[in-house]
Amino acid sequence: METCRRNTVRRRVLSLHNTTDIHSPVFPLPSRDSIWHEIREIGVILGRHDDLSYHQARHGFGVLLISESVSIESIAKMMGHSNISTTQGYARITEEKISREMDRLMEKRSQSRTHSGSDSQ
């Protein structure tokens, strides 16, 4: 019954819009300028003085999803990537960051052992 109601609502919504003309989409996307303005405003609110770009926002979104363990397939779909290898670039960036941070941690541990004069754990 619920599915039937949803289908009826979908048909009504679609009937209100021209779904055959690609220049008049059912859910029009905002212009590039309006997206840039919104992203810039977010940056100002966050205290960033450099201009944030749409690319930086997409990139940050992809890295955030990877770091939150969202599946690579889901991220590829969300970001509109036709080739999953594009999305895998975000995973590489995250892995590189983890590797650098692990190296830094090991360096700190090594230094603290040297200063304490102990080689035991």
N, C-alpha and C positions, 0 to 999 in steps of 0.2 A: 504494500500500500504506500509506504514512504517513498519507494523508488518511483512509483507511478506519479506521485505529486511532484517529485523533483524533476522528472522528465517533462511534465506539463509546464513547470516554471521555466525550465531551460528553453522549451519551444517558444514560450511567450517572450522571453528576453531576446532570443535570436530573431523573432519576427519583427521586433522593433528596430532592428539594425540590418543594414545591407551586408550580408555575409559573403557575397560573391565578388565585391569590388575590393581589391587589395589596397586601394588608396583610401578606403573608408572602413578601417577595422572596427570590430565590435568594441574592443577595449584599446583606444588609441594610446600610444606611448607619449610621454612628455617629450618636448623638444630637447635637443642636446644642450642648448643654452639654459633652459630651466633646470636641467639636471645639474649642470655645472654650478649654477647659482645656489642650489640647495646644498650641494657638497661643500661649496666654499663657506656657506653660512654655518654648517656643522663644524668646519674647521675653526672658524672664528669663535664659536661657542666653546670649543675644546682648547682654545688658546693657541692654536697654530697660526703663525703669521705668514707662512708660505701658502701659495694657492694649491689646494688639493685638487686633483684631477679625477675625472670619471675612471680613468685607467687605474689610478691608485686605489680608488674605492673598490673597484671590482677585484683587484689584486688582494687587498686587505680582506675582503669578504671570502675569497677562495682560501686564503691562508687560515683565516678564522675557522672555516668549516673543517678543514683538514685537522687543525689542532683540537677540534671538538669531536674528532673521530666519526664524522659523517662519511658515509661510503663514497668512494671516488666516482662511482657510477651516478649517484644522486647529485653530487656536485657538478659533474659534467652536464647533466640535464638542466640543473638550475641555472648554470652559466651559459647554456646554449652552445656548448662545445660539440662539434660534430665528430671530433677525434679525441678519444680519451687521453692520448699522449699529451695534449695541450693541458689538460687538467692535472696530469701527473707532475707537471712542472711545479705546482704548488706544494706537492708532497716532497719533492726534492729540496725545495727551499726550506721547508720545515725540518727535514732530516739534517740538512747542512747546519741549521741553527742549533739543533740538538747536539750535533757533533761538536761544534765550537764551544757550546756551553759546558759540555762534558769535559772537553780539553781544559777549559778554564778551571773547572772544579778540581780536576786532577792536579793541575798546577798549584792551586791554592793548598790542597792537601799536602802536596810534596813540600811546599814552602813551610807549612806549619809544622811538619815533622822535623824539618831541618832546624827550625828555630827552637823546638822543644828538646832536640837532641835525642829523640826516640824514633826508632824505625819500626816499632811494633804498632799494631792496630789498636 
